[in-house]
Structures are given as structure tokens and as C-alpha cells.
């Protein structure tokens, strides 16, 4: 084997031994508020997005087969006024988690399909800036159930 081939083989072997930087995303505590009434145009969803990887992640889109569109929003309190603002993405640092909650970051599910009133689970998928897709299931429950559970 020539010196050049030996060098290339050694370089390739070394590169294969290097740990690869990647994100490991886990969605926990995923739930959606039951629509207030039949025919409601939208509802909200909440969860924790955990990044157990070594690189930050950016959630850039979300979709579901039973929702027309999903937007990422943040609640802001300014001068005694509560405002809901759309955000373009949700960033999660390496080895951190970001929780989407009723009074903070959350998802708005807009244009609900009729099936949402019959089903208790809503499939959802997130697209990351890396191109990776992460799927989860939102369990429907009322906001009152959540506030009751958090006070116990």
C-alpha cells in the first residue's frame, strides 16, 4: 500500500471514530386543549420539547393531518396588556428543554377538521431546521383539567 493510500485509510478510520454531533429530540407532556365548542375554529397545544443531543435544535414548522395549519405563538405581558405574538421558530439548546405552556410559548391549531371533535388524540409532526421530522401525539383535555392538576 502506498503512503498516500495508507494516509487516506488512516484519516477515514479516524473520522469514523469521531463522535457525530446530533440532536436527540423527545416530546413529553404533549396535550391540546379541547375545542371550546363544536365548530370552534382553533385550539391550543402544549408540551415539552427536550433536546438530549449535543447540538441546538430549531423547530421551524408543525403540521397535522386533521388541522389546516399550526402556528407557533408566545404570550407576552406588556403594560398590563396580554398579547399573543406569532414566532417563526422555537429554539432548544443542547441538553435543555423548552416547555410550551398556556401562558407562554404554545401552538395554535387553526382550521380544525371535523374528526377532532370525535378523536381524543391528535397526530402532529415537527420539522426541524436540520430537515429532521419528529412526530408525537397530542392528547386532548380541557384547560380546566390542567389547572386542576397543577393545583394538587
ZIBEL-V580906 format. One record per pair of residues at least 4 apart in sequence whose C-alpha atoms are under 6 Angstrom apart, sorted by the first residue. I is the first residue (numbers start at 0). J is the second residue. Records with the same first field share a line. If there is no record, write none. Layout:
I=J + J
This chain:
20=53
21=52 + 53 + 54
22=52 + 54
23=50 + 51 + 52
24=49 + 50
25=49
26=47 + 48
27=46 + 47
28=46
29=45 + 46 + 137
30=44 + 45 + 137 + 138 + 139
31=43 + 44 + 137 + 138 + 139
32=43 + 139 + 140 + 141 + 142
33=139 + 140 + 141
34=42
40=110
41=108 + 109 + 110
42=107 + 108
43=106 + 107 + 108
44=105 + 106
45=99 + 100 + 105
46=98 + 99
47=97 + 98 + 99
48=96 + 97
49=96
50=93 + 94 + 95 + 96
51=94
52=93 + 94
53=93
54=93
55=91 + 92 + 93
56=90 + 91
57=89 + 90 + 127 + 128
58=88 + 89 + 126 + 127
59=88 + 126 + 127 + 128
60=125 + 126
61=69 + 124 + 125
62=69 + 123 + 124
63=122 + 123
65=112
66=110 + 111 + 112
67=109 + 110
68=109
69=107 + 108 + 109
70=106 + 107
71=85 + 86 + 106
72=84 + 85 + 86 + 104 + 105 + 106
73=83 + 84 + 103 + 104
74=82 + 83 + 102 + 103
75=81 + 82
76=80 + 81
99=104 + 105
100=104 + 105
119=138 + 139
120=137 + 138
121=136 + 137
122=136
123=134 + 135 + 136
124=133 + 134
125=132 + 133
126=132
127=131
143=147
